Structures are given as structure tokens and as C-alpha cells.
Amino acid sequence: MFPARGVGWEPSGPYRRAAAASVAVTLLLCLGLAAAELYVGGGSWGFPLDDSWIHLVFARSLAAGEGLAFNSGELVSGSTAPLWTALLSLAFVAPGDPVLWTKLLGVLFHVVTVCGVARLAHRLGLASWSSLLAASLTAASGWLVWSSLSGLEIPLFLALATWGMVLQVEERRHPDALPRSLALFGAGALARPEGLLLLALAVVDRSLVARRGEDGRLIWGRGTARAPSNAPMTALGLGAALVLVAPVVLFNARVGGSLLPATYLAKASGAHSVIPEAAYLHAILGIFFQAFPLLVLLAGTGTVELGGRLGTARDGGLLPALWLFGLPIAYGALSPPDGPYLAGNFGRYLFPAFPPLLLLGALGLERLAGVFTSVGSAKPFGRWVGGGLLAALVLWPAGAGTARGAGRYLQSVGNVRDGDERIAGWLAERLPVESVLAVNDIGAIKYRLPEHRIRDLAGIVDPEIVAYRKQAIAEGRSRGEGDRRFLSESRPDYLVIFPGWFPELAADGASFPEVHRIVIPDNITMGDNYIVVLQTPWTRTFLDPSQGAVR
């Protein structure tokens, strides 16, 4: 993960100090939040989203030699993070609790990311104090600490993306160097599908090469002694990335009938707007602005500063800026015009934009601090006051965001425990193994009920339900009619759903009588405040809520 000594390697005391201090912050916050989770959860681990349990189900199947299967013997293209799944499969052959190993891996990759931010800041020429600021804020970001313990693939993708950017800067300055950055971005696409966008932006960045003429103006393009062509190495890097990505793409095509994973069809299918809606961009901006308002405002200044360095000895390219602005625009374009916005729970699909935001914001802060220093050069007291004000504007909301993130993490873990995990435990005590369940949230239920067959009403591992819904709507019928058609084909014994997601099914007590209901207190995470178990017209195995399973 870390670049070896070679091209661009320059041991740096400031870089090492920034990395060491930021790693200390990372470990302090992650271990503290993990301890709080154990305390609040009565000594048990959990995850803040059901998606984390989905990863573990796939990983368990992979470790058992069944491949990417959700139900035993049924390969599906439902994993958007096959590299993360492969790493998690090792947790099932290692001693101890796989959930704990999953969290340790997340913390490890968060540490790698923080070191990468410190290194990237150094390579982009940030001052020692702003490099430390960017790395420390990455370490302490409430959403990134949340991610490190979440069981999700976000820390792995961030580590690959950040160190890929480090190598990209070094390779821009040495066009004949091996294109290791593109290989890392290819690996990143196996951790998150938007890694393909990052790979494309990296190729664009490698083409944005210029030199300064005698009059100081930019002259674009390579092909001279001062700017040799990097096309052969770019082609080599793209080839390496293709070799990494191709097997997964072919697997998706063979198993799911599409080059993209089934999750895309479930979450992003339908009409899209080429230009993201203003309401979407406003919502996304709020994710970043709440914790880092000043740095969000200064990220544009940092981008201009990077652009001004093109063609100079300090040229570091524009990839951090391209990624920061390109990622939300891409997700906005993929979001259906009528909603919901494609951003993931709590906006987690946009979390990979935090490191470049903090880097560019810190670079912009350098410019602003320089103005304060210039204005107050004759008045040291004014300089101290100005510096203190800037520090307060950055650190106060960041600290508040970290505290909010910790509380939100604990509450989300509690929501999943009180919802999906609790209903899974209730079913495990009463449901015969031959029963088939059609489920809203498939992860924790399948993890706790490994022998039971699960049908996915969200369409992640059963994408055909999306086609049923589209057909029903095309015929002028309701989305619920498509769900009924899917259920009549799959014939589950019971439904386990959020009533608010399937109002037609929940309201049809004659066909789907309610067997059990649980309330999720203080819910901020789950799809509804209730989960219900409904019997179906095809029920073959009956259960007694009070007495246990009856065949």
C-alpha cells in the first residue's frame, strides 16, 4: 500500500510528524468509539447499517468455497465490493469473531488513508502545519471514524484512492515511471464501483500537462524534451487496471446479465438527469459543510492554487479537485429526477470526497492565512488574533462533527440491533429451516439464519423484482402489483418488511396477515420505525409466536 523507496521518495521530517500525530488521533478516536460501542451494547459488537452484514454473508460463502453466493448454491452479482468481500473472507478462517476482525481491518485502512493524506499533502507542497491539519481532520472526521468501524468497504477504497493519488503526483513528474497509480485505481474499482470514475479522471489528469513559455503563459501538451509523452505508460497502466477489473465485469455479465453489479440495477435504474438537480447539490453540500464550513468555502481557492502550479516545479496535477467535484456530479447525474437521490445512507457514497476536500481546503487556508499575516505583519497581536480566529472556525465545527458522528454511530448500531438483529433472533427460535423468507433488509437476517432461503425485496440479490415493478408501472398498475407478481413466483412462507416501504402488502391483512411486529426506538437508520412479519398465501411452515416452530 505504501510506495516503496524509488521514484519521488523523499524522507521528510514534517511528513512523518504529520502522519504520526494523525495516526495517534485515529487510534484514539477509533478505539474510544469501539469501547463505547461495547459498553452501550452490553459487550456485543454490531454495525450501523444492514449492508455491513451483507458483506459478511458474501464473505462467509466465499470462505466456504461457494463463491459469491447469498443463498447456498446460487451465485449472484450483488456485491459492489468484491475486493472487500475477499479480505473479509479471511476473517472466517482466522480465530475469533469475524465481526471484530472486520472492524480491525476498517481501522487499519483508516490509518493507511490518514498516512496517505499526510503524504499527498507533502507531495502537493502544502506547508507543514496545513499538512498536519488535513491529515488530522481526516483522522477525526466523524463520518470517516464512523466508516472505519462500520464494516463497510469505505476505508479500503479511501486507502487505495489516496495512495493512488500520491503515486499519480509522483508519476506526473516522472513520465517514464511505472504507472502504479492506475493499477491502484483499478484495484479501487473492486472496492467501490466509482473507482472506475477515479480511474478515468486520473487518465484525464495525466493529459493535463503543460509547460511555461518564456512569457510565463501555459503551453499545453507533451512531446518535447521538457515535457516528454506519458502515453505509453498510461496505456500500460490502463492495461493493468483492466486485468484487475475484467474478471469481476465478466462475472457480473455471466451471472447477472449485466456488466454492472445487480445493486446498480436496484438503486440507480430508470431515467436520469444529465445535470444534477440543485436540490441534490444542496443536500450533498450540507454533508460536507456541517463539519468543515470554512474548508468547504476555501476548497475552490485551493483548486485555483493547484491550477496555478501547472507547468511549474510545484505541478501536482488536478486529480484531487477533479475527484472532489466529479464524484457528487456523477452521483447527481445517476439519481432519478423524481428521487430518491443516489447518495447512500447518511450520504456515505460521498464520503470518499472528504480527503480531497480537506486537502484543498487546507491549501486554500494557507492563502487566507498568508493574507492575515501580510495585513498584520506590523502588528503581532493582530496576527495572533487572526490565526486564533481561523483555528476556531476550522476546529470548533470539526470537533462538534466528530462528537455528533460518535453519537450517530452508537445510535445506528443500536437501531440495527433493535431492528434487523432482533427480528432475526426472534425468527431463529421459531422458524423451521425449510422456510423461505422474502425480506426487506437481507443482511443481518441471513447472517443469523444461514440455512434459510432468502428472497430480496430490495432487489440487490434478486434484481428481477425491479423488472416486475417496471412492467407493472408500464401497464398502468402500481409498484405494489409488481411486488405481488414477484412474490407469486417466488412463493415465500413469510414476509419480513418495513410497512412504510410496502404499504399495499402491509395493508392487505386478508392475504398477508401480521404475525409479529417490533418497534425500533429512536430510529434514525432503518427504513421504518417498525418491522413486521407477515404470513403469506403460500405458507407451508407455520410458527407460533409464543410456542416456537410448529410444522
C-alpha positions as CSV (number, residue, x, y, z in Angstrom):
1,M,0.0,0.0,0.0
2,F,2.8,2.4,0.9
3,P,5.0,3.4,-2.0
4,A,8.4,1.8,-2.0
5,R,11.6,3.8,-2.0
6,G,12.2,4.9,-5.5
7,V,10.6,7.5,-7.8
8,G,9.6,10.6,-5.8
9,W,10.6,9.1,-2.4
10,E,12.0,11.9,-0.2
11,P,12.0,11.1,3.5
12,S,10.5,14.1,5.2
13,G,10.5,15.0,8.9
14,P,7.4,17.2,8.6
15,Y,5.5,14.5,6.7
16,R,6.5,11.9,9.3
17,R,5.4,14.1,12.2
18,A,2.1,14.9,10.5
19,A,1.5,11.2,9.8
20,A,2.5,10.1,13.3
21,A,0.3,12.7,15.0
22,S,-2.7,11.9,12.8
23,V,-2.3,8.2,13.4
24,A,-2.4,8.8,17.1
25,V,-5.6,10.8,16.7
26,T,-7.1,8.0,14.5
27,L,-6.3,5.2,17.1
28,L,-7.5,7.3,20.0
29,L,-10.9,8.1,18.4
30,C,-11.5,4.6,16.8
31,L,-10.6,2.7,20.0
32,G,-12.6,5.1,22.1
33,L,-15.7,4.7,19.9
34,A,-15.2,0.9,19.9
35,A,-15.0,0.8,23.7
36,A,-18.2,2.9,23.9
37,E,-19.9,0.5,21.5
38,L,-19.0,-2.4,23.7
39,Y,-20.3,-0.6,26.8
40,V,-23.6,0.5,25.3
41,G,-24.1,-2.8,23.6
42,G,-23.5,-4.9,26.7
43,G,-20.3,-6.4,25.4
44,S,-21.5,-7.2,21.9
45,W,-20.4,-5.8,18.5
46,G,-22.7,-4.5,15.9
47,F,-22.8,-2.5,12.7
48,P,-24.5,0.8,11.9
49,L,-26.1,-0.5,8.6
50,D,-27.5,-3.7,7.4
51,D,-25.3,-3.5,4.3
52,S,-22.3,-4.4,6.5
53,W,-23.9,-7.8,7.3
54,I,-24.5,-8.4,3.6
55,H,-20.7,-8.1,3.1
56,L,-20.2,-10.7,5.8
57,V,-22.7,-13.1,4.3
58,F,-20.9,-13.0,0.9
59,A,-17.5,-13.3,2.7
60,R,-18.7,-16.3,4.6
61,S,-19.9,-18.0,1.4
62,L,-16.5,-17.2,-0.3
63,A,-14.6,-18.7,2.7
64,A,-16.8,-21.8,2.5
65,G,-15.8,-22.3,-1.2
66,E,-19.3,-21.4,-2.5
67,G,-18.1,-18.2,-4.3
68,L,-20.2,-15.0,-4.3
69,A,-23.4,-16.7,-3.3
70,F,-26.0,-15.3,-0.9
71,N,-28.2,-18.4,-0.8
72,S,-26.2,-21.6,-0.8
73,G,-25.5,-22.7,-4.4
74,E,-26.8,-19.5,-6.1
75,L,-24.1,-17.2,-7.4
76,V,-25.3,-13.6,-7.7
77,S,-23.7,-10.3,-8.8
78,G,-24.9,-8.5,-5.7
79,S,-21.5,-7.4,-4.3
80,T,-20.3,-3.9,-5.3
81,A,-17.1,-4.5,-3.3
82,P,-15.6,-7.9,-4.3
83,L,-12.1,-7.0,-3.0
84,W,-13.5,-6.1,0.4
85,T,-15.5,-9.3,0.4
86,A,-12.3,-11.3,-0.4
87,L,-10.5,-9.6,2.5
88,L,-13.4,-10.3,4.9
89,S,-13.5,-13.9,3.9
90,L,-10.1,-14.2,5.7
91,A,-12.0,-13.3,9.0
92,F,-13.9,-16.6,8.7
93,V,-10.7,-18.7,8.7
94,A,-8.9,-16.6,11.4
95,P,-9.5,-17.4,15.1
96,G,-12.0,-15.2,16.9
97,D,-15.1,-13.2,15.9
98,P,-15.3,-12.2,12.2
99,V,-17.1,-9.0,13.3
100,L,-14.1,-7.9,15.4
101,W,-11.7,-8.7,12.5
102,T,-13.9,-6.7,10.2
103,K,-13.7,-3.7,12.5
104,L,-9.9,-4.1,12.9
105,L,-9.5,-4.1,9.1
106,G,-11.5,-0.9,8.8
107,V,-9.4,0.8,11.4
108,L,-6.2,-0.4,9.7
109,F,-7.3,1.1,6.3
110,H,-8.4,4.3,8.0
111,V,-4.8,4.6,9.4
112,V,-3.4,3.9,5.9
113,T,-5.7,6.6,4.5
114,V,-4.6,9.2,7.1
115,C,-0.9,8.5,6.3
116,G,-1.7,8.8,2.6
117,V,-3.3,12.2,3.1
118,A,-0.2,13.4,5.0
119,R,2.0,12.1,2.2
120,L,-0.2,13.6,-0.5
121,A,-0.2,17.0,1.2
122,H,3.6,16.9,1.3
123,R,3.8,15.9,-2.4
124,L,1.5,18.7,-3.3
125,G,3.7,21.2,-1.5
126,L,1.4,22.1,1.5
127,A,3.1,23.7,4.5
128,S,3.9,21.6,7.5
129,W,1.0,23.0,9.6
130,S,-1.6,22.6,6.8
131,S,-0.4,19.1,6.0
132,L,-0.9,18.2,9.7
133,L,-4.3,19.9,9.6
134,A,-5.5,18.0,6.6
135,A,-4.3,14.6,7.9
136,S,-5.6,15.2,11.5
137,L,-9.0,16.3,10.2
138,T,-9.2,13.2,8.0
139,A,-8.4,11.2,11.1
140,A,-11.0,12.9,13.2
141,S,-13.8,13.3,10.6
142,G,-16.9,12.0,12.3
143,W,-18.1,10.2,9.1
144,L,-14.7,8.6,8.4
145,V,-14.4,7.3,12.0
146,W,-18.0,6.1,11.6
147,S,-16.8,4.3,8.4
148,S,-13.8,2.7,10.0
149,L,-15.9,0.7,12.4
150,S,-18.9,0.3,10.1
151,G,-17.9,-3.0,8.4
152,L,-18.3,-1.2,5.0
153,E,-15.8,-1.0,2.2
154,I,-15.3,2.8,2.5
155,P,-11.9,2.7,4.4
156,L,-10.4,0.2,1.9
157,F,-11.5,2.3,-1.1
158,L,-10.2,5.5,0.6
159,A,-6.8,3.9,1.2
160,L,-6.4,2.8,-2.4
161,A,-7.7,6.1,-3.8
162,T,-5.5,8.3,-1.6
163,W,-2.3,6.4,-2.2
164,G,-3.1,6.2,-5.9
165,M,-3.2,10.0,-5.9
166,V,0.2,10.1,-4.1
167,L,1.7,7.9,-6.9
168,Q,-0.1,9.9,-9.5
169,V,1.6,13.1,-8.4
170,E,5.0,11.4,-8.5
171,E,4.4,9.9,-11.9
172,R,3.4,13.2,-13.4
173,R,6.8,14.4,-12.6
174,H,8.5,11.3,-13.9
175,P,6.6,10.3,-17.1
176,D,8.8,7.2,-17.6
177,A,7.9,5.7,-14.2
178,L,5.7,2.6,-14.0
179,P,2.1,3.7,-13.8
180,R,1.4,2.1,-10.4
181,S,-1.3,4.7,-9.7
182,L,-3.6,3.4,-12.4
183,A,-3.2,-0.1,-11.1
184,L,-4.2,1.1,-7.6
185,F,-7.2,2.9,-9.0
186,G,-8.2,-0.3,-10.9
187,A,-8.0,-2.2,-7.5
188,G,-10.1,0.6,-6.1
189,A,-12.8,-0.2,-8.6
190,L,-13.1,-3.6,-6.9
191,A,-13.7,-1.9,-3.6
192,R,-16.2,0.7,-4.9
193,P,-17.6,0.9,-8.5
194,E,-17.0,4.7,-8.6
195,G,-13.3,3.7,-8.7
196,L,-13.9,3.5,-12.4
197,L,-14.7,7.2,-12.4
198,L,-11.5,7.9,-10.4
199,L,-9.5,5.8,-13.0
200,A,-11.0,7.9,-15.8
201,L,-10.2,11.1,-14.1
202,A,-6.7,10.0,-13.4
203,V,-6.2,9.5,-17.2
204,V,-7.6,13.0,-17.8
205,D,-5.2,14.4,-15.2
206,R,-2.3,12.7,-16.8
207,S,-3.2,14.5,-20.1
208,L,-3.4,17.9,-18.4
209,V,0.3,18.6,-18.7
210,A,1.8,22.0,-19.7
211,R,5.0,24.0,-19.5
212,R,5.6,27.6,-19.1
213,G,6.7,29.7,-22.0
214,E,9.2,32.5,-21.8
215,D,6.4,34.9,-21.2
216,G,5.0,32.8,-18.4
217,R,2.0,31.6,-20.3
218,L,1.0,27.9,-20.3
219,I,1.8,25.8,-23.3
220,W,-0.3,22.6,-23.2
221,G,0.8,19.2,-24.3
222,R,3.7,16.8,-24.1
223,G,6.1,15.7,-26.7
224,T,9.1,17.9,-26.1
225,A,12.3,17.4,-24.2
226,R,10.8,19.4,-21.3
227,A,7.5,17.6,-21.4
228,P,8.0,14.0,-22.7
229,S,4.9,12.0,-23.6
230,N,3.5,9.7,-21.0
231,A,1.1,7.9,-23.4
232,P,2.9,4.6,-23.4
233,M,2.9,4.4,-19.6
234,T,-0.7,5.5,-19.4
235,A,-1.6,2.7,-21.8
236,L,0.3,0.2,-19.7
237,G,-1.4,1.4,-16.5
238,L,-4.8,1.1,-18.1
239,G,-4.0,-2.4,-19.2
240,A,-3.0,-3.4,-15.7
241,A,-6.3,-1.8,-14.3
242,L,-8.2,-3.8,-17.0
243,V,-6.6,-7.0,-16.0
244,L,-7.8,-6.4,-12.4
245,V,-11.3,-5.3,-13.2
246,A,-12.1,-7.6,-16.1
247,P,-12.8,-10.9,-14.1
248,V,-15.4,-9.1,-12.0
249,V,-17.0,-7.5,-15.0
250,L,-17.2,-10.8,-16.8
251,F,-18.6,-12.5,-13.6
252,N,-21.4,-9.8,-13.5
253,A,-22.2,-10.4,-17.1
254,R,-22.2,-14.1,-16.8
255,V,-24.2,-14.3,-13.6
256,G,-26.3,-11.2,-13.6
257,G,-26.6,-10.5,-17.3
258,S,-25.1,-7.0,-17.0
259,L,-21.6,-5.6,-16.8
260,L,-22.6,-3.7,-13.7
261,P,-23.5,-5.3,-10.3
262,A,-27.1,-6.0,-9.6
263,T,-27.0,-3.3,-6.9
264,Y,-26.8,-0.7,-9.6
265,L,-30.0,-2.0,-11.2
266,A,-31.7,-1.9,-7.9
267,K,-30.7,1.6,-6.8
268,A,-29.9,3.6,-10.0
269,S,-32.1,2.2,-12.7
270,G,-34.5,4.3,-14.6
271,A,-34.4,7.8,-16.1
272,H,-31.6,10.1,-15.1
273,S,-30.8,13.8,-15.4
274,V,-27.6,14.7,-17.2
275,I,-27.2,17.7,-15.0
276,P,-27.7,17.2,-11.2
277,E,-30.6,19.0,-9.7
278,A,-29.9,22.0,-7.5
279,A,-31.7,20.3,-4.5
280,Y,-29.3,17.3,-4.8
281,L,-26.2,19.5,-4.9
282,H,-27.6,21.5,-1.9
283,A,-28.1,18.3,0.1
284,I,-24.6,17.0,-0.8
285,L,-23.0,20.3,0.1
286,G,-24.7,20.1,3.5
287,I,-22.9,16.8,4.3
288,F,-19.5,18.5,4.0
289,F,-20.5,22.0,5.2
290,Q,-21.8,20.9,8.6
291,A,-18.4,19.7,9.8
292,F,-16.0,21.8,7.7
293,P,-17.7,25.0,6.7
294,L,-14.6,27.2,6.3
295,L,-12.7,24.5,4.4
296,V,-15.6,23.9,2.1
297,L,-15.6,27.6,1.2
298,L,-11.9,27.6,0.7
299,A,-11.7,24.4,-1.4
300,G,-12.3,26.5,-4.5
301,T,-9.3,28.6,-3.6
302,G,-7.2,25.5,-3.1
303,T,-8.3,24.3,-6.6
304,V,-7.3,27.6,-8.2
305,E,-3.9,27.3,-6.4
306,L,-3.3,23.8,-7.8
307,G,-4.2,25.1,-11.3
308,G,-1.8,27.9,-10.9
309,R,1.0,25.5,-10.3
310,L,0.6,23.6,-13.6
311,G,3.7,23.8,-15.7
312,T,5.9,24.8,-12.7
313,A,8.3,22.9,-10.5
314,R,5.4,22.6,-8.0
315,D,3.0,21.0,-10.5
316,G,1.0,18.3,-8.8
317,G,-1.9,18.0,-11.3
318,L,-5.6,18.4,-10.6
319,L,-6.8,14.9,-9.7
320,P,-7.9,15.8,-6.1
321,A,-10.0,18.6,-7.5
322,L,-11.4,16.6,-10.3
323,W,-12.4,13.9,-7.8
324,L,-13.9,16.3,-5.3
325,F,-16.1,17.9,-7.9
326,G,-16.6,14.9,-10.2
327,L,-17.9,12.4,-7.7
328,P,-21.0,14.3,-6.5
329,I,-21.8,15.4,-10.0
330,A,-21.6,11.8,-11.2
331,Y,-24.0,10.6,-8.5
332,G,-26.3,13.5,-9.1
333,A,-26.5,12.6,-12.8
334,L,-27.3,9.0,-11.9
335,S,-30.1,10.0,-9.5
336,P,-33.6,9.7,-10.9
337,P,-35.2,13.2,-11.5
338,D,-38.1,12.3,-9.1
339,G,-35.7,10.9,-6.4
340,P,-34.6,9.4,-4.2
341,Y,-31.1,10.9,-4.5
342,L,-28.4,8.4,-5.0
343,A,-26.1,9.1,-2.1
344,G,-26.4,6.1,0.2
345,N,-27.4,6.1,3.9
346,F,-26.2,9.4,5.5
347,G,-24.6,10.3,2.2
348,R,-22.0,7.6,2.5
349,Y,-21.3,7.3,-1.2
350,L,-19.8,10.8,-1.0
351,F,-17.5,10.0,2.0
352,P,-14.6,9.3,-0.4
353,A,-14.6,13.0,-1.3
354,F,-13.6,14.0,2.3
355,P,-9.8,13.7,1.9
356,P,-9.5,15.8,-1.2
357,L,-11.9,18.3,0.3
358,L,-9.7,18.7,3.4
359,L,-6.5,18.9,1.3
360,L,-7.9,21.6,-1.0
361,G,-9.5,23.4,2.0
362,A,-6.2,23.3,3.9
363,L,-4.4,24.7,0.8
364,G,-6.9,27.5,0.5
365,L,-6.5,28.2,4.2
366,E,-2.8,28.7,3.5
367,R,-3.6,31.5,1.1
368,L,-6.1,33.0,3.6
369,A,-3.5,32.8,6.5
370,G,-1.0,34.5,4.2
371,V,-3.4,37.4,3.8
372,F,-3.8,37.6,7.6
373,T,0.0,37.5,8.0
374,S,0.6,40.2,5.4
375,V,-2.1,42.5,6.8
376,G,-0.9,42.1,10.4
377,S,2.8,41.9,9.8
378,A,3.4,45.1,11.7
379,K,1.1,44.1,14.5
380,P,1.9,40.7,16.0
381,F,-1.1,40.8,18.3
382,G,-3.4,41.1,15.3
383,R,-1.6,38.1,13.7
384,W,-2.3,36.0,16.8
385,V,-5.9,37.1,16.9
386,G,-6.4,36.4,13.2
387,G,-4.7,33.0,13.5
388,G,-6.8,32.1,16.5
389,L,-10.0,33.1,14.8
390,L,-9.1,30.9,11.7
391,A,-8.2,28.0,14.0
392,A,-11.5,28.3,15.9
393,L,-13.5,28.5,12.6
394,V,-11.9,25.2,11.5
395,L,-11.5,23.2,14.7
396,W,-14.7,24.0,16.5
397,P,-17.2,22.7,13.9
398,A,-14.8,19.8,13.2
399,G,-14.8,18.8,16.8
400,A,-18.5,19.1,17.1
401,G,-18.9,17.0,14.0
402,T,-16.7,14.3,15.5
403,A,-18.8,14.2,18.6
404,R,-22.0,14.1,16.6
405,G,-20.6,11.3,14.5
406,A,-19.8,9.2,17.6
407,G,-23.3,9.6,18.9
408,R,-24.8,8.9,15.5
409,Y,-22.7,5.7,15.2
410,L,-23.8,4.3,18.5
411,Q,-27.5,5.1,17.8
412,S,-27.3,3.5,14.4
413,V,-25.7,0.3,15.8
414,G,-28.5,0.3,18.3
415,N,-31.1,0.7,15.6
416,V,-29.8,-2.2,13.6
417,R,-29.6,-4.3,16.8
418,D,-33.1,-3.4,17.8
419,G,-34.4,-4.0,14.3
420,D,-32.8,-6.5,11.9
421,E,-30.8,-8.4,14.5
422,R,-33.7,-8.6,16.9
423,I,-36.2,-9.9,14.4
424,A,-33.6,-12.4,13.1
425,G,-33.2,-13.7,16.7
426,W,-37.0,-14.0,17.1
427,L,-37.3,-15.9,13.8
428,A,-34.3,-18.2,14.6
429,E,-36.1,-19.5,17.7
430,R,-39.3,-20.3,15.8
431,L,-38.8,-20.8,12.1
432,P,-38.1,-24.2,10.5
433,V,-35.0,-24.2,8.3
434,E,-37.0,-25.2,5.2
435,S,-39.0,-21.9,5.4
436,V,-38.4,-19.2,2.7
437,L,-38.4,-15.6,3.7
438,A,-39.0,-12.5,1.5
439,V,-37.1,-9.8,3.3
440,N,-36.7,-6.0,3.2
441,D,-33.2,-5.9,4.9
442,I,-31.4,-9.1,4.0
443,G,-28.0,-8.8,5.7
444,A,-28.4,-9.4,9.4
445,I,-31.3,-11.8,8.9
446,K,-29.4,-14.0,6.5
447,Y,-26.2,-13.8,8.7
448,R,-28.2,-15.0,11.7
449,L,-30.3,-17.6,9.7
450,P,-27.7,-19.1,7.3
451,E,-29.7,-22.2,6.5
452,H,-32.9,-20.3,5.4
453,R,-33.5,-19.3,1.9
454,I,-33.9,-15.5,1.5
455,R,-35.6,-13.6,-1.3
456,D,-34.6,-10.0,-1.6
457,L,-37.4,-7.4,-1.9
458,A,-34.8,-4.6,-2.3
459,G,-33.5,-6.2,-5.5
460,I,-29.8,-6.5,-4.6
461,V,-29.6,-10.3,-4.9
462,D,-32.9,-10.7,-6.7
463,P,-32.8,-8.0,-9.3
464,E,-35.7,-9.5,-11.3
465,I,-38.1,-7.8,-8.8
466,V,-37.1,-4.5,-10.5
467,A,-38.3,-5.8,-13.8
468,Y,-41.6,-6.9,-12.3
469,R,-42.1,-3.3,-10.9
470,K,-41.3,-1.7,-14.2
471,Q,-43.6,-3.9,-16.1
472,A,-46.5,-3.2,-13.7
473,I,-45.9,0.6,-14.0
474,A,-45.7,0.3,-17.8
475,E,-49.1,-1.4,-17.7
476,G,-50.6,1.4,-15.6
477,R,-50.6,-0.6,-12.4
478,S,-48.9,0.2,-9.1
479,R,-45.4,-0.7,-7.9
480,G,-47.1,-3.0,-5.4
481,E,-48.7,-5.0,-8.2
482,G,-45.2,-5.8,-9.4
483,D,-44.2,-6.9,-5.9
484,R,-47.2,-9.2,-5.8
485,R,-46.2,-10.8,-9.1
486,F,-42.7,-11.4,-7.9
487,L,-44.0,-12.9,-4.7
488,S,-46.4,-15.2,-6.5
489,E,-43.4,-16.6,-8.5
490,S,-41.1,-17.0,-5.5
491,R,-43.8,-18.1,-3.1
492,P,-42.2,-17.3,0.3
493,D,-43.6,-18.5,3.6
494,Y,-43.3,-15.2,5.3
495,L,-42.5,-11.6,4.6
496,V,-40.2,-9.5,6.8
497,I,-40.7,-5.9,5.8
498,F,-40.9,-2.3,6.7
499,P,-44.6,-1.4,6.4
500,G,-43.8,2.0,5.0
501,W,-41.9,0.5,2.1
502,F,-44.6,-1.9,1.1
503,P,-47.9,-0.2,2.1
504,E,-50.1,-2.3,-0.2
505,L,-48.8,-5.6,1.1
506,A,-48.9,-4.4,4.8
507,A,-52.5,-3.2,4.4
508,D,-53.7,-6.4,2.8
509,G,-54.4,-8.3,6.1
510,A,-56.5,-10.9,4.3
511,S,-53.7,-12.1,2.0
512,F,-50.8,-11.2,4.3
513,P,-51.9,-11.4,8.0
514,E,-49.5,-9.9,10.5
515,V,-47.7,-12.5,12.8
516,H,-45.3,-10.3,14.7
517,R,-44.2,-6.7,14.9
518,I,-41.3,-5.0,16.6
519,V,-40.8,-1.3,17.3
520,I,-37.4,0.3,16.7
521,P,-36.9,3.1,19.3
522,D,-35.2,6.3,18.4
523,N,-34.8,5.2,14.8
524,I,-32.5,7.2,12.5
525,T,-31.2,4.4,10.4
526,M,-33.8,1.8,9.5
527,G,-36.3,2.2,6.7
528,D,-39.2,2.5,9.1
529,N,-39.9,2.6,12.8
530,Y,-41.4,-0.9,12.6
531,I,-40.6,-4.3,11.2
532,V,-43.4,-6.7,10.7
533,V,-43.6,-10.5,9.9
534,L,-46.4,-11.3,7.6
535,Q,-47.8,-14.7,6.7
536,T,-48.3,-15.3,3.0
537,P,-50.9,-17.3,1.0
538,W,-48.1,-19.8,0.2
539,T,-47.0,-20.5,3.8
540,R,-46.0,-24.1,4.2
541,T,-44.3,-24.0,7.6
542,F,-46.2,-22.4,10.4
543,L,-44.8,-20.8,13.5
544,D,-46.4,-20.0,16.9
545,P,-45.1,-16.6,18.1
546,S,-45.3,-17.8,21.7
547,Q,-44.6,-21.6,21.5
548,G,-42.0,-21.9,18.8
549,A,-42.0,-23.7,15.5
550,V,-44.9,-26.0,14.5
551,R,-44.7,-28.0,11.3
